[in-house]
Amino acid sequence: MAKLECELFGHFDEILEKLNMAVLNGSKSAALEEFSDFAAADMKCAIRAYERYSWLGNGRVSLNITLIESRGKIFLSAISTGGSQAVFFKINTIGEENFLNTIKWVVNMYSKDR
């Protein structure tokens, strides 16, 4: 499992679109498998579930992105899982880390330290 959580700054819909494009353009086998959107009062929440094939793990890996905006603050949680062929413990997490890395340039663009 690979995980990235942080606060981002900018426009919610723009960040969501850039994250989506980064994932889909990051691999020929990447696909948006499912999504959910919710909004109420001053809060927005977008959940995206992606999958792609990992050559190193010889299987599919998933990337789940949750983007939340509330009271002007935007929070991102991105978690990548799968790809390991071990039964009792993980041997290979490179595919998960590589999948998560596809969005890091977007995170850097909208992070506080830009």
C-alpha positions as CSV (number, residue, x, y, z in Angstrom):
1,M,0.0,0.0,0.0
2,A,1.1,3.5,-0.8
3,K,-0.6,6.6,0.7
4,L,-0.5,10.3,0.2
5,E,-2.5,12.8,2.2
6,C,-2.2,16.6,2.1
7,E,-4.0,19.9,2.0
8,L,-4.2,21.6,-1.4
9,F,-4.8,25.1,-2.5
10,G,-6.8,26.2,-5.6
11,H,-10.1,25.5,-7.2
12,F,-11.7,22.1,-6.3
13,D,-13.0,21.2,-9.8
14,E,-9.8,22.2,-11.5
15,I,-7.7,20.1,-9.1
16,L,-10.1,17.1,-9.5
17,E,-9.8,17.3,-13.3
18,K,-6.0,17.6,-13.2
19,L,-5.8,14.5,-10.9
20,N,-8.1,12.6,-13.2
21,M,-6.1,13.4,-16.3
22,A,-2.8,12.7,-14.6
23,V,-4.0,9.2,-13.7
24,L,-5.5,8.4,-17.0
25,N,-2.6,9.8,-19.0
26,G,0.0,8.1,-16.7
27,S,-0.6,4.6,-18.2
28,K,-2.3,3.1,-21.2
29,S,-4.0,0.5,-19.1
30,A,-5.4,3.1,-16.5
31,A,-9.1,3.3,-16.2
32,L,-11.6,5.1,-14.0
33,E,-13.6,2.1,-12.6
34,E,-16.1,4.0,-10.4
35,F,-16.8,7.4,-8.9
36,S,-19.0,9.2,-6.4
37,D,-19.7,12.9,-5.9
38,F,-21.4,14.6,-3.0
39,A,-22.1,18.3,-2.2
40,A,-23.9,19.9,0.7
41,A,-23.9,23.5,1.9
42,D,-20.2,24.5,1.8
43,M,-18.8,21.0,1.4
44,K,-17.8,19.0,-1.7
45,C,-16.5,15.4,-1.8
46,A,-15.3,13.5,-4.8
47,I,-14.2,9.9,-4.7
48,R,-12.5,8.2,-7.7
49,A,-11.4,4.6,-8.0
50,Y,-8.9,3.7,-10.7
51,E,-7.2,0.5,-11.8
52,R,-4.2,-0.2,-14.1
53,Y,-2.0,-3.2,-15.0
54,S,1.3,-3.4,-13.2
55,W,4.0,-5.1,-15.2
56,L,6.2,-5.6,-12.1
57,G,3.5,-7.2,-10.0
58,N,2.0,-9.0,-13.0
59,G,-1.5,-7.9,-11.9
60,R,-3.8,-5.0,-11.4
61,V,-3.3,-2.2,-8.9
62,S,-5.9,0.3,-7.7
63,L,-5.7,4.0,-6.8
64,N,-8.4,5.5,-4.8
65,I,-8.6,9.3,-4.6
66,T,-10.8,11.2,-2.2
67,L,-10.9,15.0,-2.5
68,I,-12.8,17.1,0.0
69,E,-13.5,20.8,0.2
70,S,-15.0,22.4,3.3
71,R,-15.0,26.0,4.4
72,G,-12.3,26.9,1.8
73,K,-9.9,24.1,2.7
74,I,-9.2,21.2,0.3
75,F,-7.9,17.9,1.5
76,L,-6.6,15.0,-0.6
77,S,-6.3,11.4,0.4
78,A,-4.8,9.0,-2.2
79,I,-4.3,5.3,-1.5
80,S,-2.9,2.7,-3.9
81,T,-3.2,-1.0,-3.3
82,G,-2.7,-4.4,-5.0
83,G,0.0,-5.7,-7.3
84,S,1.7,-8.0,-4.8
85,Q,1.6,-11.8,-5.5
86,A,2.5,-12.9,-2.0
87,V,-0.1,-14.8,0.1
88,F,0.8,-13.7,3.7
89,F,2.9,-10.5,3.3
90,K,3.8,-8.0,0.6
91,I,6.9,-8.7,-1.4
92,N,6.5,-6.0,-4.2
93,T,4.9,-2.6,-3.6
94,I,6.6,-0.9,-6.5
95,G,3.5,-1.0,-8.7
96,E,1.5,0.7,-6.0
97,E,4.1,3.4,-5.5
98,N,4.4,4.0,-9.2
99,F,0.6,4.3,-9.6
100,L,0.5,6.9,-6.7
101,N,3.4,8.8,-8.3
102,T,1.3,9.6,-11.4
103,I,-0.5,12.3,-9.4
104,K,2.5,13.8,-7.5
105,W,3.1,16.6,-10.1
106,V,-0.5,17.7,-9.6
107,V,-0.1,17.6,-5.8
108,N,3.1,19.7,-6.1
109,M,1.4,22.2,-8.3
110,Y,-1.4,22.8,-5.8
111,S,0.5,22.3,-2.5
112,K,1.3,25.1,-0.1
113,D,5.0,24.9,-0.9
114,R,4.7,25.6,-4.6
